[in-house]
Amino acid sequence: MTLPASGLSIRPATRRDASVIFRLIRGLAEYERLAHEMEATVGQIRRHGFGRRPYFEALICRRGRTPVGFALYFFTYSTFLGRPTLYLEDLFVLPAERGRGAGRALLGELARIAVRRGCGRMEWAVLDWNAPSIRFYRKLGAKLRKEWILTRLTGPALRRLGRPRPRRAGTSRAR
């Protein structure tokens, strides 16, 4: 998609964009004050986004030939709606480009993808201190769902819960 008046273009990311995606994720991590938590590598992005079993899709937004933002997303399923949901994991626009249409253009393209693929909704999370983004999302008509608490299991707790349960003596797996 090209937006000639603004000089912006948006296209699906490809395997060759892994390092661009990585740099933009690094920028997002720094903006969110979470760079110390970033463990991703270019290789992981290439493998997980563009390998045999892709876990995500991404859009790259450029002004001219320069990448200025990206959106990384995947699909979940709403059992209540009986339809897929487009889940936006990351949206990031370079600070110098904010307010110039890139974020709106990326969200618009994501909405078109969601509609085309039969999604019942599009969801994402925003940090509670990120007032500029919250204002922007509300202006677009997004509703903040404060009654839902994001729940996360990582690291040792995830591995501990995922350990195989020991079999009790005298029990069999076949039933």
C-alpha positions, -999 to +999 in steps of 0.1 A: +000+000+000+014+034-009+001+067+004+016+091-021+006+124-004+026+115+027+055+097+010+047+066+031+044+030+019+035-001+038+043-036+027+044-071+042+078-079+058+099-105+042+128-127+053+152-099+042+136-075+067+146-095+098+174-070+107+151-040+101+125-056+123+151-063+150+163-027+150+127-014+153+120-039+181+152-026+198+138+010+194+105-001+209+122-018+239+142+014+246+110+036+243+092+013+267+122+013+291+124-025+287+157-029+267+171-049+295+145-076+289+151-079+251+166-113+243+155-116+206+181-120+179+179-114+141+182-152+137+151-158+159+131-132+141+141-147+107+133-183+119+101-175+138+086-151+112+098-165+079+107-201+086+088-233+080+061-225+106+058-187+109+045-175+143+040-139+133+035-116+103+048-080+101+043-049+081+071-024+073+063+013+069+087+034+049+090+070+041+107+069+007+133+041+011+138+046+049+120+022+074+101+044+099+079+019+116+065-016+118+037-037+131+041-073+142+010-094+146-005-129+147-039-144+149-057-159+179-093-171+181-123-157+199-144-185+212-172-160+221-173-145+186-165-178+169-140-158+147-103-151+145-088-120+162-058-101+148-035-096+178-011-067+174+020-076+194+041-046+185+035-012+168+065+012+167+072+044+148+105+061+151+102+091+175+111+117+147+082+103+126+055+103+152+025+125+143+032+122+106+008+094+097+028+062+100+011+048+130-024+056+116-014+041+083-001+009+099-032+005+120-054+011+090-036-016+070-039-040+100-077-033+101-080-040+064-061-073+069-084-082+099-115-075+078-102-094+048-095-125+070-128-125+087-116-113+121-142-102+147-118-079+164-083-065+166-066-063+200-034-051+215-020-040+249-006-005+258+014+004+288-006+024+313+019+052+314+019+057+277-005+086+276+002+097+240-005+063+226-036+059+248-050+092+234-042+082+199-059+048+202-090+064+218-092+089+190-093+060+166-123+045+185-104+018+205-118+009+239-094+002+267-103-029+287-091-022+322-111-051+337-088-076+319-054-082+335-026-094+313-012-126+328+022-139+319+042-170+327+079-169+318+113-184+326+117-208+355+079-207+364+070-216+328+095-245+327+084-257+361+048-258+351+057-275+318+076-303+333+062-338+327+042-350+356+058-381+372+037-412+368+024-428+400+033-464+405+008-488+391-008-463+367-008-466+329-011-439+303-034-460+281-071-459+290 
